[in-house]
Amino acid sequence: VLTLHTFGRDLKWNPHIHRLVCEEAFDTKKNKMKNYSFISYEKLRKTWMYKVLDLLSKQELENFNYLKQRFYKELVNGFYVYAKKKEKDNGDNNVDDCVNYITRYTSRPPMAENRIIK
């Protein structure tokens, strides 16, 4: 689940994405749950930077190539990513809690309609 937010808790301009990832899945061939909790944070930061800059470069923005090269030169670790690791299994397998957690991030629109120009 990906949710775009254009503001932070203080309602100031802070575009960011909340990404919720399933860390466990049922393996039908082995008939058991499989854990997918490892994420390479280095790869995540660099991939995030690449994808954002690649999408922006297609917008034909003035002087963007200069800015893009500067980002790659100065931000060698990639863009900032806050990726909270799952807490130890606390027996919280309640479907209602999971749904409430997901909808907390998807319940607000990313931008007010009056701010949309295109």
N, CA, C and O atoms as CSV, one atom per row, in Angstrom:
chain,resi,resn,atom,element,x,y,z
A,1,VAL,N,N,0.856,-1.161,0.000
A,1,VAL,CA,C,0.000,0.000,0.000
A,1,VAL,C,C,0.901,1.222,0.000
A,1,VAL,O,O,1.754,1.373,0.875
A,2,LEU,N,N,0.711,2.098,-0.985
A,2,LEU,CA,C,1.455,3.355,-1.053
A,2,LEU,C,C,0.478,4.511,-0.912
A,2,LEU,O,O,-0.579,4.524,-1.543
A,3,THR,N,N,0.836,5.472,-0.086
A,3,THR,CA,C,-0.004,6.642,0.101
A,3,THR,C,C,0.865,7.887,-0.002
A,3,THR,O,O,1.874,7.999,0.694
A,4,LEU,N,N,0.485,8.816,-0.859
A,4,LEU,CA,C,1.199,10.073,-1.016
A,4,LEU,C,C,0.624,11.099,-0.059
A,4,LEU,O,O,-0.587,11.320,-0.028
A,5,HIS,N,N,1.489,11.722,0.720
A,5,HIS,CA,C,1.106,12.850,1.565
A,5,HIS,C,C,1.936,14.048,1.128
A,5,HIS,O,O,3.128,13.911,0.855
A,6,THR,N,N,1.324,15.203,1.060
A,6,THR,CA,C,2.059,16.417,0.674
A,6,THR,C,C,2.339,17.306,1.878
A,6,THR,O,O,2.895,18.394,1.732
A,7,PHE,N,N,1.956,16.848,3.066
A,7,PHE,CA,C,2.157,17.652,4.275
A,7,PHE,C,C,2.542,16.734,5.423
A,7,PHE,O,O,2.274,15.533,5.400
A,8,GLY,N,N,3.176,17.326,6.425
A,8,GLY,CA,C,3.549,16.572,7.611
A,8,GLY,C,C,2.529,16.771,8.717
A,8,GLY,O,O,1.456,17.333,8.495
A,9,ARG,N,N,2.870,16.308,9.902
A,9,ARG,CA,C,1.945,16.439,11.039
A,9,ARG,C,C,1.639,17.897,11.367
A,9,ARG,O,O,0.542,18.223,11.819
A,10,ASP,N,N,2.623,18.773,11.135
A,10,ASP,CA,C,2.420,20.195,11.425
A,10,ASP,C,C,1.728,20.933,10.281
A,10,ASP,O,O,1.593,22.156,10.319
A,11,LEU,N,N,1.288,20.184,9.258
A,11,LEU,CA,C,0.568,20.690,8.084
A,11,LEU,C,C,1.416,21.577,7.180
A,11,LEU,O,O,0.875,22.275,6.322
A,12,LYS,N,N,2.736,21.563,7.358
A,12,LYS,CA,C,3.635,22.291,6.455
A,12,LYS,C,C,3.946,21.400,5.259
A,12,LYS,O,O,3.824,20.177,5.339
A,13,TRP,N,N,4.349,22.017,4.150
A,13,TRP,CA,C,4.699,21.307,2.927
A,13,TRP,C,C,5.806,20.304,3.209
A,13,TRP,O,O,6.914,20.684,3.589
A,14,ASN,N,N,5.515,19.049,3.028
A,14,ASN,CA,C,6.475,17.980,3.265
A,14,ASN,C,C,6.037,16.763,2.451
A,14,ASN,O,O,5.486,15.814,3.009
A,15,PRO,N,N,6.277,16.781,1.132
A,15,PRO,CA,C,5.829,15.647,0.319
A,15,PRO,C,C,6.586,14.371,0.690
A,15,PRO,O,O,7.814,14.362,0.771
A,16,HIS,N,N,5.841,13.313,0.910
A,16,HIS,CA,C,6.445,12.035,1.253
A,16,HIS,C,C,5.444,10.912,0.970
A,16,HIS,O,O,4.255,11.147,0.756
A,17,ILE,N,N,5.959,9.712,0.975
A,17,ILE,CA,C,5.129,8.545,0.693
A,17,ILE,C,C,5.206,7.587,1.875
A,17,ILE,O,O,6.283,7.313,2.403
A,18,HIS,N,N,4.059,7.091,2.272
A,18,HIS,CA,C,3.999,6.018,3.255
A,18,HIS,C,C,3.864,4.724,2.462
A,18,HIS,O,O,2.988,4.594,1.607
A,19,ARG,N,N,4.720,3.795,2.750
A,19,ARG,CA,C,4.695,2.507,2.062
A,19,ARG,C,C,4.570,1.422,3.116
A,19,ARG,O,O,5.438,1.267,3.975
A,20,LEU,N,N,3.496,0.685,3.039
A,20,LEU,CA,C,3.294,-0.428,3.954
A,20,LEU,C,C,3.559,-1.718,3.198
A,20,LEU,O,O,2.985,-1.959,2.136
A,21,VAL,N,N,4.431,-2.541,3.754
A,21,VAL,CA,C,4.868,-3.747,3.067
A,21,VAL,C,C,4.543,-4.971,3.924
A,21,VAL,O,O,4.790,-4.992,5.130
A,22,CYS,N,N,3.994,-5.965,3.285
A,22,CYS,CA,C,3.721,-7.225,3.966
A,22,CYS,C,C,5.045,-7.932,4.235
A,22,CYS,O,O,5.843,-8.129,3.319
A,23,GLU,N,N,5.276,-8.310,5.478
A,23,GLU,CA,C,6.528,-8.974,5.827
A,23,GLU,C,C,6.398,-10.488,5.913
A,23,GLU,O,O,7.394,-11.193,6.078
A,24,GLU,N,N,5.193,-10.977,5.804
A,24,GLU,CA,C,4.980,-12.411,5.832
A,24,GLU,C,C,3.960,-12.784,4.776
A,24,GLU,O,O,3.034,-12.024,4.492
A,25,ALA,N,N,4.135,-13.948,4.204
A,25,ALA,CA,C,3.189,-14.430,3.197
A,25,ALA,C,C,3.070,-15.940,3.342
A,25,ALA,O,O,3.974,-16.615,3.835
A,26,PHE,N,N,1.946,-16.437,2.906
A,26,PHE,CA,C,1.709,-17.878,2.989
A,26,PHE,C,C,2.258,-18.548,1.748
A,26,PHE,O,O,1.881,-18.201,0.629
A,27,ASP,N,N,3.146,-19.505,1.941
A,27,ASP,CA,C,3.731,-20.284,0.853
A,27,ASP,C,C,2.845,-21.509,0.631
A,27,ASP,O,O,2.845,-22.449,1.426
A,28,THR,N,N,2.090,-21.477,-0.472
A,28,THR,CA,C,1.144,-22.569,-0.718
A,28,THR,C,C,1.846,-23.890,-1.040
A,28,THR,O,O,1.299,-24.962,-0.781
A,29,LYS,N,N,3.054,-23.814,-1.604
A,29,LYS,CA,C,3.774,-25.053,-1.933
A,29,LYS,C,C,4.278,-25.764,-0.685
A,29,LYS,O,O,4.255,-26.993,-0.612
A,30,LYS,N,N,4.737,-24.983,0.304
A,30,LYS,CA,C,5.255,-25.572,1.547
A,30,LYS,C,C,4.226,-25.564,2.662
A,30,LYS,O,O,4.468,-26.096,3.745
A,31,ASN,N,N,3.072,-24.957,2.392
A,31,ASN,CA,C,1.971,-24.916,3.342
A,31,ASN,C,C,2.377,-24.285,4.686
A,31,ASN,O,O,2.025,-24.787,5.753
A,32,LYS,N,N,3.130,-23.164,4.606
A,32,LYS,CA,C,3.537,-22.470,5.826
A,32,LYS,C,C,3.799,-20.993,5.531
A,32,LYS,O,O,3.902,-20.583,4.375
A,33,MET,N,N,3.904,-20.209,6.600
A,33,MET,CA,C,4.187,-18.785,6.470
A,33,MET,C,C,5.667,-18.593,6.185
A,33,MET,O,O,6.512,-19.311,6.718
A,34,LYS,N,N,5.975,-17.605,5.327
A,34,LYS,CA,C,7.360,-17.279,5.004
A,34,LYS,C,C,7.595,-15.825,5.369
A,34,LYS,O,O,6.757,-14.968,5.088
A,35,ASN,N,N,8.733,-15.541,5.994
A,35,ASN,CA,C,9.072,-14.205,6.441
A,35,ASN,C,C,9.893,-13.479,5.374
A,35,ASN,O,O,10.865,-14.019,4.846
A,36,TYR,N,N,9.481,-12.239,5.066
A,36,TYR,CA,C,10.188,-11.399,4.096
A,36,TYR,C,C,10.594,-10.076,4.754
A,36,TYR,O,O,10.486,-9.022,4.128
A,37,SER,N,N,11.049,-10.116,5.981
A,37,SER,CA,C,11.267,-8.889,6.730
A,37,SER,C,C,12.585,-8.188,6.409
A,37,SER,O,O,12.752,-7.034,6.805
A,38,PHE,N,N,13.530,-8.823,5.712
A,38,PHE,CA,C,14.794,-8.143,5.427
A,38,PHE,C,C,14.630,-7.159,4.285
A,38,PHE,O,O,14.111,-7.501,3.222
A,39,ILE,N,N,15.076,-5.938,4.514
A,39,ILE,CA,C,15.093,-4.916,3.469
A,39,ILE,C,C,16.479,-4.290,3.478
A,39,ILE,O,O,16.961,-3.873,4.531
A,40,SER,N,N,17.113,-4.220,2.342
A,40,SER,CA,C,18.387,-3.520,2.233
A,40,SER,C,C,18.089,-2.027,2.213
A,40,SER,O,O,17.611,-1.499,1.209
A,41,TYR,N,N,18.375,-1.345,3.326
A,41,TYR,CA,C,18.068,0.079,3.420
A,41,TYR,C,C,18.927,0.900,2.467
A,41,TYR,O,O,18.479,1.926,1.954
A,42,GLU,N,N,20.149,0.458,2.230
A,42,GLU,CA,C,21.007,1.148,1.260
A,42,GLU,C,C,20.363,1.095,-0.134
A,42,GLU,O,O,20.271,2.108,-0.826
A,43,LYS,N,N,19.931,-0.077,-0.519
A,43,LYS,CA,C,19.286,-0.229,-1.823
A,43,LYS,C,C,17.969,0.546,-1.882
A,43,LYS,O,O,17.646,1.147,-2.907
A,44,LEU,N,N,17.216,0.533,-0.794
A,44,LEU,CA,C,15.953,1.256,-0.741
A,44,LEU,C,C,16.173,2.758,-0.944
A,44,LEU,O,O,15.458,3.383,-1.727
A,45,ARG,N,N,17.155,3.343,-0.247
A,45,ARG,CA,C,17.452,4.778,-0.372
A,45,ARG,C,C,17.879,5.135,-1.792
A,45,ARG,O,O,17.406,6.122,-2.357
A,46,LYS,N,N,18.769,4.335,-2.366
A,46,LYS,CA,C,19.284,4.631,-3.704
A,46,LYS,C,C,18.233,4.401,-4.787
A,46,LYS,O,O,18.161,5.157,-5.756
A,47,THR,N,N,17.427,3.369,-4.625
A,47,THR,CA,C,16.360,3.107,-5.591
A,47,THR,C,C,15.314,4.208,-5.533
A,47,THR,O,O,14.825,4.658,-6.569
A,48,TRP,N,N,14.969,4.641,-4.330
A,48,TRP,CA,C,14.001,5.725,-4.151
A,48,TRP,C,C,14.509,6.989,-4.843
A,48,TRP,O,O,13.751,7.654,-5.549
A,49,MET,N,N,15.770,7.322,-4.649
A,49,MET,CA,C,16.351,8.501,-5.281
A,49,MET,C,C,16.320,8.367,-6.805
A,49,MET,O,O,15.923,9.300,-7.504
A,50,TYR,N,N,16.731,7.227,-7.308
A,50,TYR,CA,C,16.749,7.011,-8.751
A,50,TYR,C,C,15.363,7.162,-9.348
A,50,TYR,O,O,15.189,7.859,-10.349
A,51,LYS,N,N,14.370,6.513,-8.741
A,51,LYS,CA,C,13.008,6.545,-9.288
A,51,LYS,C,C,12.418,7.952,-9.278
A,51,LYS,O,O,11.806,8.376,-10.259
A,52,VAL,N,N,12.599,8.682,-8.167
A,52,VAL,CA,C,12.068,10.045,-8.085
A,52,VAL,C,C,12.737,10.937,-9.123
A,52,VAL,O,O,12.058,11.667,-9.844
A,53,LEU,N,N,14.063,10.882,-9.202
A,53,LEU,CA,C,14.775,11.731,-10.156
A,53,LEU,C,C,14.465,11.346,-11.598
A,53,LEU,O,O,14.385,12.212,-12.470
A,54,ASP,N,N,14.293,10.061,-11.848
A,54,ASP,CA,C,13.946,9.615,-13.196
A,54,ASP,C,C,12.571,10.143,-13.607
A,54,ASP,O,O,12.402,10.629,-14.725
A,55,LEU,N,N,11.607,10.050,-12.723
A,55,LEU,CA,C,10.265,10.576,-13.026
A,55,LEU,C,C,10.292,12.086,-13.232
A,55,LEU,O,O,9.648,12.600,-14.146
A,56,LEU,N,N,11.028,12.792,-12.394
A,56,LEU,CA,C,11.106,14.245,-12.533
A,56,LEU,C,C,11.828,14.655,-13.819
A,56,LEU,O,O,11.478,15.666,-14.428
A,57,SER,N,N,12.821,13.889,-14.232
A,57,SER,CA,C,13.575,14.242,-15.441
A,57,SER,C,C,12.708,14.155,-16.694
A,57,SER,O,O,13.022,14.780,-17.707
A,58,LYS,N,N,11.641,13.402,-16.636
A,58,LYS,CA,C,10.727,13.287,-17.777
A,58,LYS,C,C,9.779,14.481,-17.884
A,58,LYS,O,O,9.032,14.602,-18.856
A,59,GLN,N,N,9.811,15.358,-16.886
A,59,GLN,CA,C,8.915,16.519,-16.870
A,59,GLN,C,C,9.500,17.737,-17.588
A,59,GLN,O,O,8.852,18.782,-17.654
A,60,GLU,N,N,10.693,17.617,-18.114
A,60,GLU,CA,C,11.348,18.705,-18.852
A,60,GLU,C,C,11.406,19.989,-18.036
A,60,GLU,O,O,11.036,21.059,-18.520
A,61,LEU,N,N,11.865,19.876,-16.816
A,61,LEU,CA,C,12.010,21.031,-15.936
A,61,LEU,C,C,13.293,21.779,-16.260
A,61,LEU,O,O,14.312,21.171,-16.587
A,62,GLU,N,N,13.238,23.081,-16.170
A,62,GLU,CA,C,14.390,23.916,-16.495
A,62,GLU,C,C,15.532,23.646,-15.508
A,62,GLU,O,O,15.319,23.609,-14.296
A,63,ASN,N,N,16.731,23.459,-16.033
A,63,ASN,CA,C,17.952,23.219,-15.242
A,63,ASN,C,C,17.883,21.956,-14.376
A,63,ASN,O,O,18.638,21.829,-13.411
A,64,PHE,N,N,17.005,21.041,-14.703
A,64,PHE,CA,C,16.861,19.864,-13.848
A,64,PHE,C,C,18.068,18.930,-13.956
A,64,PHE,O,O,18.458,18.313,-12.965
A,65,ASN,N,N,18.662,18.819,-15.144
A,65,ASN,CA,C,19.810,17.918,-15.290
A,65,ASN,C,C,20.951,18.323,-14.367
A,65,ASN,O,O,21.628,17.470,-13.793
A,66,TYR,N,N,21.160,19.631,-14.227
A,66,TYR,CA,C,22.194,20.110,-13.305
A,66,TYR,C,C,21.860,19.674,-11.871
A,66,TYR,O,O,22.718,19.158,-11.156
A,67,LEU,N,N,20.624,19.885,-11.471
A,67,LEU,CA,C,20.203,19.523,-10.122
A,67,LEU,C,C,20.298,18.013,-9.896
A,67,LEU,O,O,20.718,17.564,-8.830
A,68,LYS,N,N,19.911,17.245,-10.893
A,68,LYS,CA,C,19.967,15.788,-10.800
A,68,LYS,C,C,21.407,15.313,-10.590
A,68,LYS,O,O,21.668,14.474,-9.728
A,69,GLN,N,N,22.335,15.850,-11.378
A,69,GLN,CA,C,23.739,15.468,-11.231
A,69,GLN,C,C,24.296,15.882,-9.867
A,69,GLN,O,O,25.104,15.173,-9.267
A,70,ARG,N,N,23.852,17.032,-9.401
A,70,ARG,CA,C,24.295,17.511,-8.086
A,70,ARG,C,C,23.805,16.572,-6.981
A,70,ARG,O,O,24.550,16.259,-6.052
A,71,PHE,N,N,22.546,16.122,-7.085
A,71,PHE,CA,C,22.018,15.169,-6.099
A,71,PHE,C,C,22.847,13.893,-6.083
A,71,PHE,O,O,23.220,13.403,-5.017
A,72,TYR,N,N,23.133,13.360,-7.257
A,72,TYR,CA,C,23.917,12.118,-7.317
A,72,TYR,C,C,25.319,12.311,-6.747
A,72,TYR,O,O,25.867,11.403,-6.123
A,73,LYS,N,N,25.890,13.474,-6.956
A,73,LYS,CA,C,27.243,13.747,-6.459
A,73,LYS,C,C,27.254,13.942,-4.946
A,73,LYS,O,O,28.130,13.417,-4.259
A,74,GLU,N,N,26.286,14.693,-4.423
A,74,GLU,CA,C,26.293,15.048,-3.004
A,74,GLU,C,C,25.587,14.040,-2.106
A,74,GLU,O,O,25.960,13.881,-0.943
A,75,LEU,N,N,24.586,13.365,-2.624
A,75,LEU,CA,C,23.809,12.424,-1.805
A,75,LEU,C,C,24.171,10.992,-2.162
A,75,LEU,O,O,23.344,10.241,-2.677
A,76,VAL,N,N,25.404,10.625,-1.885
A,76,VAL,CA,C,25.910,9.305,-2.292
A,76,VAL,C,C,25.168,8.159,-1.608
A,76,VAL,O,O,25.191,7.031,-2.100
A,77,ASN,N,N,24.515,8.431,-0.485
A,77,ASN,CA,C,23.751,7.388,0.206
A,77,ASN,C,C,22.296,7.331,-0.237
A,77,ASN,O,O,21.522,6.516,0.265
A,78,GLY,N,N,21.921,8.201,-1.184
A,78,GLY,CA,C,20.544,8.228,-1.659
A,78,GLY,C,C,19.697,9.194,-0.857
A,78,GLY,O,O,20.188,9.864,0.051
A,79,PHE,N,N,18.416,9.260,-1.200
A,79,PHE,CA,C,17.467,10.122,-0.503
A,79,PHE,C,C,17.154,9.526,0.869
A,79,PHE,O,O,17.327,8.329,1.100
A,80,TYR,N,N,16.700,10.374,1.754
A,80,TYR,CA,C,16.345,9.942,3.103
A,80,TYR,C,C,15.162,8.980,3.060
A,80,TYR,O,O,14.179,9.208,2.355
A,81,VAL,N,N,15.278,7.916,3.819
A,81,VAL,CA,C,14.201,6.937,3.955
A,81,VAL,C,C,14.085,6.587,5.433
A,81,VAL,O,O,15.067,6.199,6.065
A,82,TYR,N,N,12.903,6.724,5.969
A,82,TYR,CA,C,12.654,6.255,7.331
A,82,TYR,C,C,11.904,4.952,7.187
A,82,TYR,O,O,10.753,4.929,6.750
A,83,ALA,N,N,12.549,3.890,7.548
A,83,ALA,CA,C,11.940,2.572,7.410
A,83,ALA,C,C,11.968,1.891,8.771
A,83,ALA,O,O,12.983,1.321,9.172
A,84,LYS,N,N,10.869,1.956,9.460
A,84,LYS,CA,C,10.766,1.374,10.786
A,84,LYS,C,C,10.671,-0.138,10.685
A,84,LYS,O,O,9.833,-0.672,9.958
A,85,LYS,N,N,11.533,-0.816,11.416
A,85,LYS,CA,C,11.478,-2.268,11.420
A,85,LYS,C,C,10.306,-2.745,12.263
A,85,LYS,O,O,9.907,-2.103,13.235
A,86,LYS,N,N,9.773,-3.880,11.863
A,86,LYS,CA,C,8.663,-4.480,12.598
A,86,LYS,C,C,9.135,-4.840,14.004
A,86,LYS,O,O,10.220,-5.392,14.193
A,87,GLU,N,N,8.307,-4.519,14.972
A,87,GLU,CA,C,8.633,-4.896,16.341
A,87,GLU,C,C,8.508,-6.403,16.484
A,87,GLU,O,O,7.837,-7.065,15.691
A,88,LYS,N,N,9.156,-6.926,17.493
A,88,LYS,CA,C,9.046,-8.370,17.741
A,88,LYS,C,C,7.582,-8.767,17.787
A,88,LYS,O,O,6.727,-8.007,18.240
A,89,ASP,N,N,7.314,-9.954,17.315
A,89,ASP,CA,C,5.923,-10.433,17.267
A,89,ASP,C,C,5.314,-10.356,18.654
A,89,ASP,O,O,5.732,-11.059,19.574
A,90,ASN,N,N,4.334,-9.503,18.788
A,90,ASN,CA,C,3.680,-9.329,20.084
A,90,ASN,C,C,2.309,-10.005,20.100
A,90,ASN,O,O,1.455,-9.685,20.927
A,91,GLY,N,N,2.119,-10.929,19.187
A,91,GLY,CA,C,0.850,-11.639,19.136
A,91,GLY,C,C,-0.279,-10.802,18.561
A,91,GLY,O,O,-1.448,-11.173,18.674
A,92,ASP,N,N,0.061,-9.670,17.944
A,92,ASP,CA,C,-0.946,-8.756,17.412
A,92,ASP,C,C,-1.313,-9.171,15.996
A,92,ASP,O,O,-0.810,-8.606,15.025
A,93,ASN,N,N,-2.175,-10.142,15.884
A,93,ASN,CA,C,-2.620,-10.607,14.577
A,93,ASN,C,C,-4.080,-10.234,14.344
A,93,ASN,O,O,-4.779,-10.891,13.571
A,94,ASN,N,N,-4.531,-9.193,15.005
A,94,ASN,CA,C,-5.903,-8.754,14.922
A,94,ASN,C,C,-6.138,-8.054,13.589
A,94,ASN,O,O,-5.479,-7.059,13.287
A,95,VAL,N,N,-7.060,-8.560,12.800
A,95,VAL,CA,C,-7.351,-7.999,11.484
A,95,VAL,C,C,-7.846,-6.561,11.601
A,95,VAL,O,O,-7.469,-5.712,10.793
A,96,ASP,N,N,-8.685,-6.277,12.596
A,96,ASP,CA,C,-9.199,-4.913,12.773
A,96,ASP,C,C,-8.077,-3.919,13.025
A,96,ASP,O,O,-8.098,-2.819,12.473
A,97,ASP,N,N,-7.096,-4.285,13.850
A,97,ASP,CA,C,-5.964,-3.396,14.116
A,97,ASP,C,C,-5.163,-3.134,12.841
A,97,ASP,O,O,-4.719,-2.011,12.602
A,98,CYS,N,N,-4.985,-4.152,12.041
A,98,CYS,CA,C,-4.247,-4.017,10.780
A,98,CYS,C,C,-4.983,-3.078,9.831
A,98,CYS,O,O,-4.373,-2.188,9.238
A,99,VAL,N,N,-6.277,-3.270,9.689
A,99,VAL,CA,C,-7.078,-2.415,8.807
A,99,VAL,C,C,-7.054,-0.976,9.301
A,99,VAL,O,O,-6.918,-0.058,8.492
A,100,ASN,N,N,-7.183,-0.755,10.604
A,100,ASN,CA,C,-7.133,0.600,11.158
A,100,ASN,C,C,-5.786,1.259,10.896
A,100,ASN,O,O,-5.726,2.450,10.591
A,101,TYR,N,N,-4.710,0.495,11.012
A,101,TYR,CA,C,-3.371,1.032,10.757
A,101,TYR,C,C,-3.225,1.484,9.309
A,101,TYR,O,O,-2.707,2.569,9.047
A,102,ILE,N,N,-3.677,0.662,8.372
A,102,ILE,CA,C,-3.572,0.997,6.950
A,102,ILE,C,C,-4.453,2.189,6.598
A,102,ILE,O,O,-4.015,3.099,5.895
A,103,THR,N,N,-5.677,2.188,7.077
A,103,THR,CA,C,-6.591,3.286,6.720
A,103,THR,C,C,-6.198,4.605,7.356
A,103,THR,O,O,-6.612,5.662,6.881
A,104,ARG,N,N,-5.420,4.568,8.407
A,104,ARG,CA,C,-4.923,5.815,9.006
A,104,ARG,C,C,-4.118,6.615,7.977
A,104,ARG,O,O,-4.174,7.844,7.965
A,105,TYR,N,N,-3.380,5.927,7.127
A,105,TYR,CA,C,-2.562,6.595,6.119
A,105,TYR,C,C,-3.312,6.871,4.822
A,105,TYR,O,O,-2.895,7.721,4.035
A,106,THR,N,N,-4.394,6.175,4.597
A,106,THR,CA,C,-5.108,6.343,3.327
A,106,THR,C,C,-6.393,7.141,3.463
A,106,THR,O,O,-7.112,7.318,2.479
A,107,SER,N,N,-6.696,7.625,4.660
A,107,SER,CA,C,-7.982,8.282,4.877
A,107,SER,C,C,-8.029,9.737,4.437
A,107,SER,O,O,-9.116,10.285,4.257
A,108,ARG,N,N,-6.877,10.375,4.260
A,108,ARG,CA,C,-6.861,11.772,3.835
A,108,ARG,C,C,-6.383,11.866,2.399
A,108,ARG,O,O,-5.499,11.115,1.987
A,109,PRO,N,N,-6.960,12.781,1.633
A,109,PRO,CA,C,-6.455,12.968,0.277
A,109,PRO,C,C,-5.056,13.581,0.331
A,109,PRO,O,O,-4.749,14.311,1.273
A,110,PRO,N,N,-4.210,13.307,-0.647
A,110,PRO,CA,C,-2.852,13.835,-0.624
A,110,PRO,C,C,-2.801,15.339,-0.862
A,110,PRO,O,O,-1.817,15.986,-0.505
A,111,MET,N,N,-3.841,15.900,-1.456
A,111,MET,CA,C,-3.825,17.317,-1.784
A,111,MET,C,C,-5.261,17.818,-1.889
A,111,MET,O,O,-6.150,17.115,-2.367
A,112,ALA,N,N,-5.461,19.031,-1.438
A,112,ALA,CA,C,-6.790,19.620,-1.563
A,112,ALA,C,C,-7.100,19.872,-3.032
A,112,ALA,O,O,-6.209,20.224,-3.805
A,113,GLU,N,N,-8.348,19.693,-3.416
A,113,GLU,CA,C,-8.745,19.863,-4.821
A,113,GLU,C,C,-8.400,21.257,-5.350
A,113,GLU,O,O,-8.033,21.395,-6.517
A,114,ASN,N,N,-8.513,22.297,-4.506
A,114,ASN,CA,C,-8.234,23.642,-4.985
A,114,ASN,C,C,-6.756,23.888,-5.262
A,114,ASN,O,O,-6.414,24.931,-5.819
A,115,ARG,N,N,-5.859,22.961,-4.891
A,115,ARG,CA,C,-4.433,23.108,-5.180
A,115,ARG,C,C,-4.029,22.378,-6.467
A,115,ARG,O,O,-2.905,22.545,-6.940
A,116,ILE,N,N,-4.915,21.589,-7.025
A,116,ILE,CA,C,-4.608,20.847,-8.241
A,116,ILE,C,C,-4.739,21.789,-9.436
A,116,ILE,O,O,-5.794,22.382,-9.660
A,117,ILE,N,N,-3.647,21.917,-10.202
A,117,ILE,CA,C,-3.671,22.835,-11.344
A,117,ILE,C,C,-3.685,22.119,-12.682
A,117,ILE,O,O,-4.044,22.720,-13.695
A,118,LYS,N,N,-3.305,20.853,-12.710
A,118,LYS,CA,C,-3.300,20.071,-13.949
A,118,LYS,C,C,-3.931,18.718,-13.690
A,118,LYS,O,O,-4.029,17.898,-14.602
